[in-house]
Amino acid sequence: MFTSSRVSRRKPALVILSLVGGYFLLWAGGPLWLSQSGTWLGMPMWFWGSCVAAPVALLGALLLLCQQQDKS
């Protein structure tokens, strides 16, 4: 089916695509899912999920991915 070289070349692209899709779901879904959750430090919970946690998680995952590619 797939040779190991094809899989190893496509794996980073699939990981990045999954990260972008997850980021979009957190960004877009935050106001929908967390609108009734209250506030923390004067900001609504959807703000913390959509505007703070999602970008930080995306950047952290991309840094880990880059570090793994540097090692190989």
C-alpha positions in Angstrom: 0.0 0.0 0.0 2.2 2.8 1.2 6.0 2.5 1.5 7.5 3.9 4.7 9.1 6.8 2.8 5.7 8.0 1.6 4.3 7.8 5.1 7.2 9.6 6.6 6.9 12.4 4.1 3.2 12.8 4.6 3.1 12.5 8.3 4.2 16.1 9.1 1.6 17.5 6.7 -1.2 15.4 8.3 -0.1 16.5 11.8 -0.2 20.2 10.7 -3.5 19.7 9.0 -5.0 18.1 12.2 -3.6 20.9 14.3 -5.1 23.6 12.1 -8.4 21.8 12.1 -8.4 21.5 15.9 -7.4 25.1 16.2 -10.3 26.2 14.0 -12.8 24.1 16.1 -11.6 25.6 19.3 -11.6 29.1 17.9 -15.0 28.9 16.3 -16.6 26.7 18.9 -15.4 28.6 22.0 -18.2 31.2 22.0 -20.8 28.5 21.2 -19.7 25.9 23.8 -18.5 28.2 26.6 -20.9 31.2 26.4 -22.7 30.3 29.6 -19.6 29.3 31.6 -19.1 32.5 33.4 -16.0 34.7 33.6 -12.4 34.5 34.8 -10.3 37.6 35.5 -13.1 39.7 34.0 -13.1 37.9 30.6 -15.6 35.3 29.4 -14.4 31.7 29.4 -14.9 31.4 25.6 -12.3 34.2 25.3 -9.7 32.1 27.2 -10.4 29.0 25.1 -10.7 30.7 21.7 -8.2 33.5 21.9 -5.6 32.3 24.4 -5.6 28.5 24.8 -6.1 27.6 21.1 -3.2 29.7 19.7 -0.9 28.7 22.6 -1.7 25.0 22.0 -1.2 25.3 18.3 2.2 27.1 18.7 3.3 24.5 21.3 2.4 21.6 19.0 4.2 23.2 16.0 7.3 23.8 18.1 7.3 20.1 19.1 6.8 19.1 15.5 9.7 21.3 14.4 12.0 19.9 17.2 11.2 16.3 16.1 12.0 17.1 12.5 15.3 18.7 13.5 16.3 15.5 15.3 15.7 13.3 12.3 
